[in-house]
């Protein structure tokens, strides 16, 4: 076999079987090469290792008098802490199906080298029940991004759960079954992937959960251009804070003990007016049941001060919820 094949087998062997703690002897490397039908003398092996180092590959050589020369691959780009973070992120990500998470964790662990594979175990406990069931979601993301790059519309069907907890096509067999969308961006928020784009059906910009989509198909039609003045970052910031509805500046009175939660929700750019036990803050929100439900979870610790019509709407939301509990019509 040509020299380049021998060099490739040598490099692959070092990358897969050695690291800073596990070294391979001259005999180990010659045996690996011979197993591939490649003859290699000690002198040739040394020359090949030098050639790889000259090309920028970081191979350490340990020479001790009276002992076998040892070699180890030192060119790993990611440190153990880096890899541990990635392993935890992959393990915890809800949009990655369980089986694919396990495959990716195995691939990341292999990058640590043979001495550290067993150390790289997920350090975050995640219930399998919260993992995505749509195994094609990653391919859907890829197809959406290709359509954006090519300035094309996409066509797809949306999925929903039935009572058997199976994902089935929404509106199957009707004209509403297919969605035609001009994709603008994919957004990762709250550990889920979303598509933001112009919906032909709804005639407006809409957000779709990608894990609830079939893999979309590109259409030959060009995308509907983004509306004038549209800012994707501003739009997603508003939508994912409170999920749609009329935008309004709302003044909240909050207990000091929930200051962290308010900053988590609205960011550290908000202006806070502190008091002894409470603080007030005026923030832009999208008025919706999601907003009112968010306020309600801090009952006794948060109240709406203004505008008055928002206070009244919140009171109506509470009355409706109470009626549902009491079973009143």
Secondary structure, DSSP 8 states (H G I E B T S, - for coil): --HHHHHHHHHHHHHHH--SS--EEHHHHHHHHHHTT----HHHHHHHHHHHHHTT--EEEE--TTS--EEEE---SS-HHHHHHHHHHHHH-TTS-HHHHHHHHHHHHHTT-TTTGGG----S---GGGS---TTHHHHHHHHHHHHHTTEEEEEEBEEE-TTS-EEETTTTSGGGEEEEEEEEEEEETTEEEEEEEETTTTEEEEEEGGGB---EEEEEE-----TT--HHHHHHHHHHH-SSEEEEEEEEEEGGGHHHHHHHH-TTS-EEE-SSEEEEEEEEEESHHHHHHHHTTTTTEEEEE-HHHHHHHHHHHHHHHHHHHT--
